[in-house]
């Protein structure tokens, strides 16, 4: 269900400021309208496609476009100014004769082969802006609609969407903790690992083909790399003591992680192809939870070297250390935004854990959550949304929200979900094919 829209706009500027070796992107708020209004025309079923197939296309597409955070989708039967349709009202704002965008979808089924097609048209001028078609199986209709939604976002904004992205997470299964994978909107949940052990802190590779995690399946907490389709182990890194919280570098060649094999928890970086490991931090305190900047030139991590957990930033070789957080006595689990401008993290506020963000300059701390206990923030690949775990319902489940804390969506109802990791917006071509 769509939520009422606070009319703000995001202004994303190229890197203009520098702080040490940081690349800083500014995200500013204005009073302009942030979302592009797009009307969804009725979907036409053809050949053996049913009315239910057409209805499903509209439902998925409507949700995908709204969750993009940049498009205000509305149905043809929604009335302008309707109190329940604040997104439609946006179409009347702006120039005297604004463009009016409309999507005209149709779905065709022949045997088990399904074709989804859509035209993006400026209704006022009749100009055709895009004409797309997608082929696959009926059971993969959702994946085809996700691809359409991402193409609409790309045509209108130049951005890469999030509809084809996925979220991996840890959850209980048969008295173990296994890794599960689902679509970005909480649908199509499937179990990825089945080793009957503790499997924690998954993180996606940049190409979406592999997941790194901490697992106890070989006895101790080791780093494993598993195939994102089969769940089979393709890599195992083990040392004495604890190895945890792996984090892929943006180009997908290195893993940062924390390890206590040299006496206390430190941050390390490993080249995956060679298993060569470099130690980055050298301090008797606990250093943990590394997260890469989108350039791959810096890492943010947690350290209690000042007595309580705070966030620090260093370059990818371990130098140029600087403290990031000064607000709050307990700050942990940093996650660097793909846009490069902000870092989300967990802070203990009045006895409860909440999700906050801070600029990479150390300024503009903003608390995004207030209800329940909230942990494990992770950004969507476009930097517009954050997924996190929360006890607000009484059990631990996953939720996503926009970068400013708005448009909250509950994603899971399992009650034991933690450590979500949001993939890049990539899917293998086989995801559309008939099984």
C-alpha positions in Angstrom: 0.0 0.0 0.0 1.3 3.4 -0.9 2.0 5.9 1.8 1.2 9.6 1.8 4.0 11.6 0.1 5.9 14.4 1.7 6.8 16.6 -1.2 10.6 17.1 -1.2 13.2 16.7 -3.8 16.6 15.1 -3.8 19.5 17.0 -5.4 22.4 14.8 -6.1 25.5 16.8 -7.0 28.8 15.5 -8.4 31.7 15.4 -6.0 32.4 19.0 -5.0 34.0 18.7 -1.6 36.9 16.8 -0.3 37.7 15.6 3.2 41.1 13.9 3.3 40.8 11.2 0.6 37.0 11.1 0.8 34.7 11.7 -2.2 31.7 13.6 -0.9 28.3 13.8 -2.6 25.8 16.3 -1.4 22.1 15.3 -0.8 20.0 18.4 -0.3 16.3 18.9 0.3 14.2 21.6 -1.5 10.5 22.3 -1.8 10.2 20.8 -5.3 8.5 17.6 -6.2 10.7 14.6 -6.1 8.7 12.0 -7.9 7.8 11.8 -11.6 4.0 11.1 -12.1 3.5 8.1 -14.4 0.0 6.8 -15.2 -0.5 3.0 -15.5 -3.0 2.2 -18.2 -5.0 -1.1 -18.0 -2.9 -4.1 -19.0 -4.3 -6.0 -22.0 -4.2 -9.8 -21.9 -3.6 -11.5 -25.3 -3.8 -15.1 -26.6 -4.0 -17.4 -23.6 -3.1 -14.8 -21.0 -5.8 -14.3 -18.4 -7.3 -11.2 -16.7 -5.6 -12.3 -13.6 -2.2 -12.3 -15.4 -2.9 -8.7 -16.5 -4.0 -7.7 -13.0 -0.8 -9.2 -11.6 1.3 -7.2 -14.0 -0.3 -3.9 -12.9 0.0 -4.7 -9.2 3.7 -5.6 -9.4 4.6 -2.7 -11.7 2.7 -0.2 -9.6 4.6 -1.3 -6.5 8.0 -1.5 -8.3 7.6 2.1 -9.6 6.5 3.5 -6.2 9.4 1.7 -4.4 11.9 3.2 -6.8 11.5 6.4 -4.8 11.7 8.5 -8.0 8.4 7.7 -9.7 4.8 8.4 -8.5 2.8 5.7 -10.3 -1.0 5.8 -10.3 -3.8 3.8 -12.0 -6.0 5.1 -14.8 -9.1 4.9 -12.5 -7.6 7.0 -9.7 -9.1 10.5 -9.6 -7.0 13.7 -9.5 -7.1 15.2 -6.0 -8.5 12.0 -4.4 -7.5 12.1 -0.7 -6.3 8.5 -1.1 -4.1 9.3 -4.1 -1.6 12.0 -3.1 0.8 10.8 -5.8 -1.8 11.5 -8.5 -2.1 15.1 -7.4 1.5 15.7 -8.4 0.5 15.4 -12.0 -1.4 18.8 -11.8 1.6 20.7 -10.4 4.3 22.4 -12.3 4.0 24.1 -15.8 0.6 25.0 -17.3 0.9 22.2 -19.8 3.2 19.6 -18.1 4.0 16.3 -19.9 1.8 13.4 -18.9 3.5 10.1 -19.0 1.6 6.8 -19.4 2.6 3.2 -19.5 0.6 0.9 -21.8 1.3 -2.7 -20.9 0.1 -6.0 -22.4 0.8 -9.6 -21.6 0.6 -12.5 -24.0 0.8 -16.2 -23.2 1.3 -19.0 -25.7 1.7 -22.4 -24.0 4.3 -21.8 -21.3 5.9 -18.9 -23.1 5.0 -15.5 -21.9 5.7 -12.1 -23.5 5.4 -8.8 -21.6 5.4 -5.7 -23.7 4.9 -2.0 -22.8 5.0 1.4 -24.4 5.9 4.6 -22.5 4.1 7.5 -24.1 3.7 11.2 -23.5 -0.1 11.4 -23.5 -0.2 15.1 -24.3 1.9 14.9 -27.4 1.5 11.3 -28.3 5.3 10.9 -28.5 6.6 7.4 -28.0 9.4 7.5 -25.4 10.1 3.8 -25.2 8.9 0.4 -26.5 10.0 -2.6 -24.5 9.3 -6.3 -24.6 10.4 -9.2 -22.4 10.1 -13.0 -22.9 10.1 -15.8 -20.3 7.9 -18.2 -18.5 4.6 -17.6 -16.8 6.0 -18.5 -13.4 8.7 -15.8 -13.9 6.2 -13.0 -14.7 7.3 -11.1 -11.6 10.9 -11.0 -12.8 9.8 -9.7 -16.2 7.8 -6.9 -14.6 10.8 -6.1 -12.4 12.9 -5.7 -15.6 10.2 -3.4 -17.1 10.0 -1.2 -14.0 13.8 -0.8 -14.0 13.8 0.2 -17.7 11.1 2.8 -17.0 13.2 4.2 -14.2 16.3 4.3 -16.4 14.5 6.0 -19.3 13.0 8.7 -17.2 15.8 9.4 -14.7 19.0 7.8 -16.1 19.3 5.9 -12.9 19.6 2.1 -12.4 16.5 0.8 -10.6 16.3 -1.7 -7.7 13.4 -4.0 -8.8 15.7 -6.8 -10.0 17.9 -6.6 -6.8 17.6 -9.2 -4.0 18.2 -9.3 -0.3 20.0 -12.1 1.5 19.6 -12.6 5.2 20.1 -15.0 8.1 17.1 -16.7 9.7 16.3 -19.8 11.8 15.5 -23.1 10.1 15.3 -26.5 11.8 17.2 -25.3 14.9 19.9 -23.8 12.8 20.6 -20.4 11.2 20.6 -20.6 7.5 20.9 -18.0 4.7 17.8 -17.1 2.7 17.3 -15.0 -0.4 14.3 -13.0 -1.5 13.3 -10.3 -4.0 13.8 -6.7 -2.9 10.1 -6.4 -2.0 10.0 -9.5 0.3 8.6 -11.9 -2.3 10.0 -15.2 -3.6 11.8 -16.2 -0.4 14.0 -19.3 -0.8 16.5 -21.0 1.5 20.0 -20.8 0.1 22.0 -22.9 2.7 21.1 -26.1 4.4 24.1 -27.2 6.4 22.4 -27.3 9.8 24.9 -24.9 11.3 25.1 -21.2 12.2 25.3 -19.1 9.0 25.6 -15.4 9.6 26.3 -11.9 8.0 25.8 -12.7 4.3 27.1 -10.2 1.7 26.6 -10.2 -2.0 29.3 -10.1 -4.7 29.1 -7.2 -7.1 27.9 -9.5 -9.9 25.2 -11.1 -7.8 26.5 -14.6 -8.5 28.0 -15.3 -5.0 27.4 -14.6 -1.3 30.2 -14.4 1.3 29.3 -15.2 4.9 30.5 -16.4 8.3 29.6 -20.0 8.9 30.3 -22.6 11.7 29.7 -25.5 9.4 33.4 -26.6 9.6 33.6 -26.1 13.3 34.8 -22.6 13.9 33.5 -19.3 12.6 35.1 -19.1 9.1 34.6 -17.1 5.9 32.7 -19.1 3.2 31.9 -18.1 -0.3 28.8 -19.8 -1.8 27.1 -19.9 -5.1 24.0 -17.6 -5.1 21.9 -20.1 -7.0 22.8 -23.5 -5.6 24.1 -22.5 -2.2 27.1 -24.7 -2.6 30.4 -23.7 -1.1 33.0 -22.5 -3.6 35.6 -21.0 -1.2 36.6 -21.5 2.4 39.0 -19.3 4.5 39.7 -20.6 8.0 42.0 -19.4 10.7 42.1 -19.9 14.5 39.5 -17.9 16.5 36.9 -15.6 14.9 36.5 -14.6 11.3 33.3 -12.6 10.7 31.4 -9.7 9.0 32.8 -10.1 5.4 32.3 -7.1 3.1 32.9 -7.2 -0.7 34.9 -4.4 -2.3 32.9 -2.5 -5.0 34.9 -4.1 -7.9 34.4 -7.6 -6.4 38.0 -8.6 -6.0 38.5 -8.2 -2.2 36.8 -9.1 1.0 37.2 -7.0 4.1 36.5 -8.8 7.4 37.3 -8.8 11.1 39.4 -11.6 12.6 40.9 -12.3 16.0 43.4 -14.9 14.9 46.3 -12.6 15.9 45.0 -12.1 19.4 42.3 -9.5 19.2 39.7 -8.4 16.7 41.3 -6.5 13.8 40.2 -5.5 10.3 41.8 -7.4 7.4 41.4 -7.3 3.6 41.8 -10.5 1.5 42.3 -10.8 -2.2 39.8 -13.5 -3.1 41.6 -15.0 -6.1 44.8 -15.6 -4.1 43.6 -15.6 -0.5 46.4 -13.1 0.3 45.5 -11.2 3.5 46.6 -7.8 4.6 46.0 -6.5 8.1 44.7 -2.9 8.2 44.3 -2.1 11.9 46.8 -2.5 14.6 45.3 -1.7 18.0 44.6 -3.6 21.3 41.0 -2.7 21.1 38.2 -4.4 19.1 38.0 -3.3 15.5 35.2 -4.8 13.5 32.3 -4.4 11.0 34.1 -2.9 8.0 32.2 -1.4 5.1 33.7 -0.1 1.8 33.2 3.3 0.3 31.7 3.1 -3.3 35.1 4.2 -4.7 36.9 1.3 -2.9 39.4 3.8 -1.6 38.2 3.9 2.0 36.6 1.8 4.7 34.4 2.7 7.7 34.6 0.4 10.7 33.7 0.1 14.4 36.3 0.4 17.1 36.1 0.6 20.9 39.6 2.1 21.2 38.1 5.1 23.0 36.3 2.9 25.5 33.0 2.6 23.7 32.1 1.6 20.1 32.5 4.5 17.7 32.9 4.7 13.9 36.2 5.4 12.2 37.3 5.9 8.6 40.6 4.8 7.0 41.9 4.4 3.5 42.0 1.0 1.9 45.6 0.5 3.0 44.9 1.2 6.7 46.2 4.8 6.8 44.7 8.2 7.3 42.6 7.2 10.2 39.9 9.6 11.4 37.1 9.4 13.9 33.6 9.8 12.3 31.0 9.7 15.1 31.0 11.9 18.2 27.2 11.8 18.9 26.1 8.8 21.1 28.0 6.5 23.4 27.4 3.3 21.4 27.7 3.3 17.5 28.1 0.2 15.4 27.3 -1.6 12.1 28.2 1.1 9.6 27.1 0.8 6.0 28.4 3.3 3.4 25.8 4.5 0.9 26.4 3.7 -2.8 26.0 7.4 -3.5 29.0 8.1 -1.3 27.4 10.9 0.7 26.1 9.1 3.9 26.8 6.3 6.2 24.0 4.5 8.0 24.7 2.9 11.3 23.2 1.6 14.6 23.3 3.8 17.7 21.9 3.1 21.2 19.4 5.9 21.9 17.7 6.0 25.3 18.4 2.3 25.8 17.2 1.1 22.4 19.1 0.5 19.1 18.1 2.8 16.2 19.2 3.4 12.7 20.9 6.8 12.1 22.8 8.3 9.2 25.7 10.7 9.1 27.4 12.6 6.3 30.9 11.3 5.5 32.2 14.6 6.7 30.9 13.7 10.2 28.1 16.3 10.0 24.3 16.1 9.8 23.4 13.2 12.1 19.8 12.1 11.5 17.8 9.5 13.4 15.6 7.5 11.0 13.9 5.0 13.4 12.1 5.5 16.8 10.0 2.3 17.2 11.3 -0.9 18.6 14.9 -2.1 18.5 16.5 -1.6 15.0 19.8 -3.0 13.7 21.7 -4.2 10.6 21.3 -1.3 8.1 22.2 -2.0 4.5 21.6 0.3 1.5 19.8 -0.4 -1.7 22.1 -0.3 -4.8 20.8 3.1 -5.8 21.2 4.6 -2.3 17.5 5.6 -2.0 16.4 2.9 0.5 17.8 1.1 3.6 16.9 -2.4 4.7 17.2 -3.3 8.4 16.1 -5.7 11.0 13.7 -4.7 13.8 11.8 -6.0 16.8 9.0 -3.4 16.4 6.5 -6.2 15.8 7.6 -8.2 18.8 9.8 -10.5 16.7 12.9 -9.8 14.5 11.9 -9.1 10.9 13.2 -7.1 8.0 11.9 -3.7 6.9 12.9 -1.2 4.3 12.6 2.6 4.3 13.7 5.5 2.2 17.0 7.2 3.0 15.2 9.8 5.2 13.2 7.2 7.2 9.9 7.6 5.2 7.9 5.0 3.2 8.4 2.1 5.6 7.7 -1.4 4.3 7.7 -4.7 6.2 9.4 -7.4 4.1 9.4 -10.6 6.2 7.1 -12.3 8.7 9.4 -15.1 9.9 10.3 -13.6 13.3 14.0 -14.5 13.3 15.5 -12.5 10.4 18.8 -10.6 10.7 21.8 -9.2 8.9 20.2 -8.3 5.5 22.4 -7.7 2.5 21.1 -5.9 -0.6 22.5 -7.0 -3.9 23.3 -4.9 -6.9 20.4 -4.7 -9.4 21.5 -7.7 -11.4 19.9 -11.0 -12.4 21.2 -13.8 -14.6 19.3 -14.1 -17.9 18.3 -17.6 -16.7 16.0 -16.0 -14.2 13.5 -15.4 -17.0 13.7 -18.8 -18.6 11.4 -21.7 -18.4 12.5 -24.4 -15.9 
